Amino acid sequence: GFVDHETSARIDKPIDVFMAGGTSCPAGFEEMVTQLFEEEKPPFAVNKVKRCKDPLFAVAEGCLIAAETS
C-alpha cells in the first residue's frame, strides 16, 4: 500500500485522483474510492476523487497521446 512507499510518495499539496476505465463506471464507485482513501490515510492529501469525463476511452486516449509525443 501507500504506507510501504511513504518516503517516495511525498506531495506538498492535496491532489485530485482521477479514475478511468470501465471499472470506474458503476454507480457508487466514486464514493467507495473516496471512502477508501479516507480510511487508508495515504501519505499525501487527496483533494477530490473524480471519474474522467469519458472513462471508457480515457486510458486509450492517454496512450495515444503518449505514443504520438514519444
Secondary structure, DSSP 8 states (H G I E B T S, - for coil): -TGGGGGG---SS-EEEEE-SGGG-STTHHHHHHHHHHHH--SS-EEEEEE-SSHHHHHHHHHHHHHHH-
